[in-house]
Amino acid sequence: MRTICGIDLGTQSLKVILYDPEARKTLVSAQASLDMTARDDGTREQEASWYGKALADCFAALPEALRSTITAIGVSGQQHGFVPLDGEGKPLRPVKLWCDTSTVAECAELTARAGGQGALLAGTGILMLPGYTAPKILWLKNHEPENFARLAQVLLPHDYMNFLLTGEYWMECGDASGTALLDVRKRAWSSWACGLIDPGLLDLLPRLVPPDAPAGRVSAAASRLYGIPEGALVAPGGGDNMMGAIGTGTVRDGFLTMSLGTSGTLYGHSSSPIVDPEGSLAAFCSSTGDWLPLLCTMNCTVASEKVRALLGLDLARFNALAAKAPIGSEGLVVLPFFNGERVPNLPSGRASVQGGTLVNFTAGNFARAAMESAIFGMKTGLEAFEAQGFSAREIRVTGGGAKSLLWRKIAAEVMDLPVLVPAGKESAAMGAALQALLCAERASGASISIAELVDAHIVMENASALFPHHQSVLQYEAAYEGYKRYLGALSPLYR
């Protein structure tokens, strides 16, 4: 028997699955929690050492007999995090995460140096926004010049995991496009964008590798540390959204994936680059050789979890309470910007509750409004897709929020599209495993595409499919207009 290992390094936890491609099922999985340091200035950081410990803990939790069957590994990782290494491969400081908004000044500085947002979209296709990696690098140069002087390698979290497994540095274009240093049209590093930060930055970026060929092998040191076979193939891997696209089957035009996690993302496959002139959609590359236009909101399950904790409810009681409230929460609106926000670009945004009256300010409406706010944020992304001529057929939903029937129902009716759920629960880890399987098949001489592998290994839970009801869609259109009115009125306070 051979197994394929999929690893997903998220914000809150690291997960490992072992997948049997012949039986087409996940045999075993393990998970380890991750902490996060948060400060009021927008700082959101983790220690790189936590990643290695979590990986060791997960592998140790898997049966040794199954670990010995691993032939290939793929890694998915949270995007944009800046892992700065010195010349010996040691982290210089904590990892600034995708949800870190402490780089507002650096974003403005880089945008001004570039000549404005239009110049950035023309030059690379990507804006300089809080959360992306490029402003984090300038932040290091501005705030910790002694560490910047020692900087020898710029990695993202999934690249660092690959480094722990192989001792080698590389990056692929999907995750690389989220640095804001890649020319997404050419799928190559942009010397112009790098020069906005430092003339020597280009030399600190890892080599770019194709998504369908082995990038490395498990080192002897990693084999001893993690108890996995030395020499096992390690695929390029990718950002969690790129791997989630593979793991949900979004590898053909017309399909969208919605991820309901700490952040919310809505992304679709495109055979050509889509550069949104308004900047709402990130013009990312995919990890299939194509493109993955993507909306990211920095607050998704954050709002509902905060409200749930405030009400002192477990998840089941919270969902039941929200389900009893009417569509639109009787006009109660939550603006969920606990982490600031990327789209709309409100890095200094704050959460608030609007539209409260003596009648509608109930626990049920509060709970439902928190859930609705996450999907209203996704609706802005769907409008941006449609403005670029993207014709969506259906949405595949993943992430922790996808487990909620109510959330899926809200999504179907706010978005006015069918919502399907992949049968596998760990879409990013599964996508990483399938990419590793593709690389293994290609290395053995097989001629097979990622779309063919997706067709064979990714199935939808037909019983969980939800379809929009016309009357509910109309009600949500009115509720969404109310959300936008409050958003428009309050946004100037946070810019």
N, C-alpha and C positions, 0 to 999 in steps of 0.2 A: 504494500500500500504506500502511496505517496500522498502527502498533504501540502497544501499551499497556505502560508501564514499571511494574514492580513492584520496590520497594526494601525490603530487610529489614535493619534495623540490629540485629544480635544483640550478644551479649556478647563473642564472640571474633572476629567478623568482620562486615563489611558486604557484602551481596550485591545485585546489580542484574540483573534479567532484562528482556528485551524479548520480548513475547508478541504473536503474530499471531492476532487473534481469528477471522479468516476461515479461515485454515489450521488453527487450533486447535493451535498448537505454539509452543514457546519457540524463538526464532531464535538468541539469543546470550545469554550471561551473563558476569558479571565479579565478582570477589571481592577484598576487601582485608582484611588482618588488623588486629585491634585489640588493644592491650595493656591491662593492668589493674594498678592499684596495690593491693596487699594488705598489711594490717598485722595484727598479732596481736590488736589490740583489736576486730577484726571489720570494720575499714574495708575497703571495696571501692570503688574510684573510677576514673574515666576523665576525661580532658580533653575538653571539648566540641569543641575544635579538631581532635581526632583524627577526629571524625565528618565534618567538612567536608572534610578532606584525603582520607579514605577514599572519600567520595562523588565527589570530583574524580578520584581515581585510577581508580575503577570506570568512570565515564563516558568517561574518556580511553582506556580499554582497549577500548571498543566502537567498531566501524566508524562513521566520521562519516556515511556514507550511511544507516545504520540509525538513528543518533541523530536525524537530521532527520525521520524518520517518526513520532516520538513525538507522540501527540495527547492522551494522558492519563497521569497518574502517580498511583500509590497507594503509601503508605509504611506499612510495618509496623515496629514498634520494640519492643525490650525494655521491659517494663513497669516502672513504679514509680520509675525513676531521677529524681532531682531536679536539673533544670537551672535554676539561679537566674540571672536576667538583670537587669542594671541598666536605667536609663531609656533607654539607647542601644542596647539589645539585645545587650550584651556579657556573657558569663558572668562571674559574680562569683567563682567558685571551681570546683574540680573537681566533676564529677557524682557524687553518691552513688548507687550502683547498687542494683538489686533484691536482690542478695546481700549487701548491707552490713548487718551486725548490730550496729553500734556504737550503735544508738539504743534499747537495752533500757530505759534509765532514762526516756527520753522516752515510750516506749510505756506504761510504768507510770504516769507522770505524767498522760498524757492519759486513760488508762482511769480513774484516780482522779477526775480533774476531771469526767469524764462521768457518774460514779456507778456504774461497774462495767461488766463485759462485757455484761450484760443490757441496760443502758441504751443501749450502742452498737448492739447488734443491733436494738433497738426504734427507735432514732433514725435510723440510716443503713443498717443491715443488714450493716455491715462492722466488724470488730474493728480495734483499733490494734495491729498486729504489726510486728516488725522486718522491714524490706524495703519496707513500704508508704511512700508519699511523705509523709504527714502528720507522722509522727514525725521525718522528716528535716528538715522545715521548722522544727519546734520545736528540733531539735538546732542548726540554724543560729542561731536566736534565742538559745539558751542558751550556745553555745560561740563564736560569731562575731557578736556583736551589731552590730559596725560594718558587716559585710556585710548583716545582716538589715535594718539601717536604710536601705541602698541598694537593697534588693530591690524591683523594679518589676514583674516578671512571673515566674510559676511555670509552667514547662513540663516536660513529660515528653520522653524522648529522641525519640519519633516526632514530637512537636509541634515540637521544635527543628529536625528535618530539614525539616518543612513550612515553618518560618520561613526556613531557608536558601534554599528554593526560591521562596518567594513574598514574603518580607518581612512576612508577616502572622501574627497569633497566633490560634489556635483550638484546641479540643479536642473530642473526641467522647465519648459516654457510656461506651463500652466501656473504653477506657484510663482515663478519668476515674474510673471506679468503683474502680480500683486505687489511687487516692490516699487512700482512706478519708475523703474530703471530700464525696462525692456521696451523696445520698439515692437508693439504687438502686431503690427502689419508685417514686419520683416521677420518676427520671431528671433530677434537677436538683441544683445545688450546695446543700449544707446550710449555712445561715448558723450553725446551732447548732454543727456540727462545726468550722467555721472559727473560731468564737469561742473554742473550747477552746484554740486556739493564740495568736490575736491578733485584736483587734476589727477590724483593717484588712485581714485576709487575704483576705476575699471579693473585695475590689476588685483583688487581684493575680492572680486566676484568669482565664484566657481565656474567651471566649464558647464556649458549647456549640453544636455544629452537628449536624444530622441526618446519618445515615450514607449517604444515597442521593442527595445533591445536591452539586454542585461547591462546594468551600470556598474555592478560590483559583485563581490562575493563575501560571505561571512568570514571574518578574519579568525585566526587561531585564538586571539585574545578574547574576542566576542564569544566564540564557541565555548571556551572555558567559563566565562562569566555567566552566560545565559543558558548553558546546557543545550545548545542547538548545534546542528551539524556544520562543521567547518567546510567552507566551499559552497554552501548553498547559495543559489543565485539570489541577488538582491536587485529588484526592479528599480526604475527611476523614482517611482512613487509620485506624490503630488499633494497639492492642497486639499483640504477636506471637501471643498466644494467640487473640485475636479474629480476626486475619487467618488464622491457622492453621486455625481452625474453618471459615472459608469455603474455604480452599485444600484441605481434606480432605473437604469436603461435609457437615460437621456443622452443618447449618442446619435440621434437622427433629428433632422430639422422638424420643428413643430411641437416637440415635447418640452415641457417645463418641469423642473423639480423645485419644490418648496421645502426648505428645511426649517423646522420650528425648533430651534434650540436656544441657547443663551442669546445668540444673535439670530436674526431671521434672514434667510437668503432665498432669492428667486432667480433661477438661472435656466438658460435654454441652450441647446446645441445649435450651432450655426456653421455652415460650411464656408462662410466668408466672414471677415471681421466686421463687427457692428460697433461703430464709434458714435455714441450718443452725443450730439452737440450740446445738450443741456447738462451732460455729466452725471445724470441720475444712474445710468447703467455703466458699470465698469466694463471696459472692452477687453476682458481677459482672454487669454488663450486657453484652450482645453488641454487635457492630458491625453488626447487621442490624435493630435495633429491638426485639429480644427480650432474653433473658437467657442467661448462660453460667456456670452454677455450676461452680466450678473448685477442684481440689486442686492445690497447688504444693508440691513437696518441693525443697529447695535443693541436694540432692545426688543426682545421677543418674549420668551418665557420669563424674562426678568420681571416684567410688570405683574403677571399673574402670580408668580412666586412671592413677590413682595406683598401683594394683597392677601394671598392665602395665609402667609405668616402673620400678617396684621390681624386677620380674622380668627386665627388660631384653629384652622381647619386642616384635616388631612386631605389628600388629593381627591379621594372619592367624594367626600362631603362637599369640597369646593366645586367640583364639576357638577354635582347634583344641584347645588344652590344656583350656579350660573345657568344651568339648563332650564330652571323654572322661570327665569327672568325673560321678558319679551325681547324680540329682535330690536336692536337699537338702544336697549337698556333705558327706555323711556326718556331718552335725551341726555342721560349721563354719559360723559365722555372722559376717557383717560388719555392724556398725552404722556407716553411711557418713557420719557427720556432720562432714565436713571443713570445711563452711561454717556450723557450727551447724545449726539446722533450724527450719523454719516449722511443719510438721505432721509429728509432734507439735511443739508450740511449745517448742523447746529452743534458744534463740538462743546459749547458751553450750555447746552440745553438742560432743562430741569423737568422732572416729572410733575404733573399736576392733574387735578380732577376738575372738570368743567361742567357747567350746566346743571348743577345740583339745585334741587328745590326741596321743600318740606315733604313733597310726595315721592319723588323719585330717588331720594338718597337712602337707598336700602342696601343691605349686604349683598343681596342677589344681583341687583343692578351694578353694584361696584365690581363684583366678581366677573360678570359677563362683559362689562365695559373694558376691563383689563384684557380679557381674551380678544375682544373685537378689535382693540387698538393694534394688536400685533398684525392682524390680517389687513386692516386699513393701511398700514405701512406697506404691506405687500402689494396692495392695489395700486399704489403709486408706481410701483415697478412694472406691473402689467400694462398700465397706461403708457409707460415709456417704451416697452416692447412693441406695443401696437403702433406707436408713433414712428418707429423705425421699420414698419412693414412686416414685423414678425407675427405670423398667424398661428396662435396657440390652439392646439387640439385638446389637450388634457394636461392635468397636473399630477405628478407623482410626489407624494408627501412623505417626508422622513423627519427624523429628529424626535426628541422626547415628546414634543407636543403632538406628534402624529398618533400617539397612543390614545388620545382623547377623541372619542366619537363626536363630541360637541364641537371641538376645534375643527375637525375635518368638515363638519356640516357648515360651520360658519365660513370656512374657506371656500367650499363649493358655491355658496350663495353670494358671498361678497365678490368673488372672482368670476362668477357665472360660467364655470367650467366644471367638467367632471373631475373628481378627485379620486385617485387610486393609491393603494398602499402596497409597496413591495412586500413579498412574503418574508424576506429576510429582514431582521430588525436592525442590523448594524450596516447600513448602506455604505458608509465611508470605508469601513474595514473590508467589506465585501468588494467594493470597487478596487481597493488596493490589491486584494487577493486575485481578482480577475486580471488586473494589469500584470501581476507577477506571472499568472498562468499564461497570458499572451506572450510574455517575454520567454518563458520556458518553451512554449510550443514553437515560437519562431527560432529559438536557439537550436531546437532539434530538427529544424528543416521544414516544419509544417507551414503551409500557406493558409493563414486564417486571420480574419479581421476581428477587431474588438466588437463590432456590431454582431458578428456571428457568435462570439462567445456570450455576449449579453443575451441573445435570443435563446441560447442553450441553457443559461444558468440563472437568469433573472426572470421571475414570474411575479404576477400581481395577485393579491388576495381579492378575487372577484367578489366574494361575499362582503368585502369592506368598501366596495366602490360606492361613491355617493354622487348624485346628480342634482343640479340646482333646480329648485322649484320656482316657477315664474313669480308668484306673489311674494315669496320671500326675497327674491332678487330685487324686486321693486322697493321693498321696505328697506333693504340694505343700501340701495342707491341713495335714498333720502338720509339714512344715518351717516353714510360716508360724506355727504355734502356738509352735514353738521360738523363732523370731525375736521374737515378741511377748513371750515370757517374759523374754528378755534385755533387751528394750526396757523392759519394765515395771520390772525390777529396777534398771536403771542410770539411768533418767530422773530420779529425784530428785537425782542428783549434778549435773545440768546445769540445774536450775531456780534 
